[in-house]
Amino acid sequence: MNSSILTRLHQGLAPFMTTVRNASKKTGGSSRNPPKHPRPKHRGWKVQDGHHVSAGTILVTQRTTRFHPGLNVGFGKNGTLFAMEHGKVYVTCEKIDPNWDHTWVQRCYAGREGQTIYKKFFNVVPEPQHQRFKLIDEV
């Protein structure tokens, strides 16, 4: 050993070793999916205005009827709007004339009598079919 270390040992000035023990288990913190905080549902527009879609493409997911089906658009039982044809998506804001005799309309649009009511409609306009085929023979 070195002579300086030996003199420190005899004088009681030697460095002492300490051990640090780390936790082997994680503390009870947050979990990835705690209760009362479900995964997000990602509702809303899936396809923007002007995009080309194929048949069956989901255009909108919604809980309440915020967007309405227009030309060549289907309405699922959970409120999903989907394309029924290949084509280009157009979102339009159209004036509606609700039937005021229905109690549902009276409840939902109370206080809006005499006002113009607008709703957003999703439309899919089909692409024109190409004319590259030639008629060879009629049956």
N, C-alpha and C positions, 0 to 999 in steps of 0.2 A: 504494500500500500504506500501511498504517497505520505511523506512526513507531515505535511500540513493537515491532512485529514486525520492522521493519528493524534496530533496535538489537539485538534478540535474535539476528538472523541474523549480524550483525557480531561479536557476542560469542561465538557458537557455542552459544547456548542455544535454538536453534530446535527445535520439535517435529519429530520424524522420523516418517515413515509406515512401518508394517509391514503386510505382507499375510499373511493367514492362509489357508492352503489346506485345504479340507475334503476328506475322502475321497470319491471318486466311486463306489467300490464298497463294498458292505457286507462286513464281515468274515465269515469262514466260521463262522457261529454255528449255531443250531438250525434245522432244517427243520420243516415242518408235520406230516409223517408219517415220522418216522425209522424205520429198520429195527428189528425186534423190539418194536415198540410199535404193534400194529395198531389199527384203529378199534374202538371198543367195540361189542359185539353187541346190547346193549339187551335182554337176556333177562329173563324174569320175567312178572309179571301184566300183562296189557294192559287187562283189564276187571275192575272190583271187584265184590264181592258186592252184589246188589240192583240192578244196572244192567240196562237193557233193551238187547237186541242183536238184530240181524237175522241171517238165515242166512248162514253163511260168515265171520262175524266171528272174528278170531283172539282167543282168550281168554288163552292162555299160550304163550310160547316158552321152551323148556328144552332143555338138553343131556342131562341124565339124567332119568329119570322121577321127578320130585319131586311132580308133580300128576297125578292120574289122571282119565280120562274117566268121566263119569257119564251121566245121562239126557240124551239128545239132544245129545251132545258127541262129536265125531270125534277120532281120534288120527292125526296125520300121521306119515310115516315118519321125520321128523327130530325127533319128540317134540312137535310143535305140537298144542295142543288148539284146536279150532274149533267154533263153534256150527253145528248142523245144522238148527235150527228158529229161528223168531222167538220171542222170549220173554224171561223174566227170569232172570238168572244167580243161582244159589245155590251157595255154596261150603260143603261139609259135611266134617266130620271123622268118618270112619266106621271101625269096627273091621273088620279083615280076619282071615281064617283061612287062612294060607298052607299049601300042600301040602308037608309036611316031607319027603316022599319025593324031591323034586327036589333035585339037587345044587346048583343055583343058589340055591334058597331056603336050603339049609343053609349055603352060603357067605356069603350076604348077611345072613342073620339069625342068625349063629352067636352063641351065648350068650344068645339071647332066647327060648329054648324055655320054654313055660309062661307067658310074659308076653303081655299084650294089645298088639297092634300096631295103631296108628291110621295112616290115610292120608287126605290131602286129596283130595276129589273135586269136580270142577266139573260142575254140572248146569244145564241150561237148561229151565225149565218154560214150555211154550207158553202164550200168552195165550188165554183163552176167546174163541171166535169170536162176533161179535155176532149177534143173532137179528133183524135188521132186514129180512131177505128174506121175501117172502110167496109161498107155493106157488100158482101160477096154474093149471097144468095138468100132469097126469102123462102120461108117454109110455107 
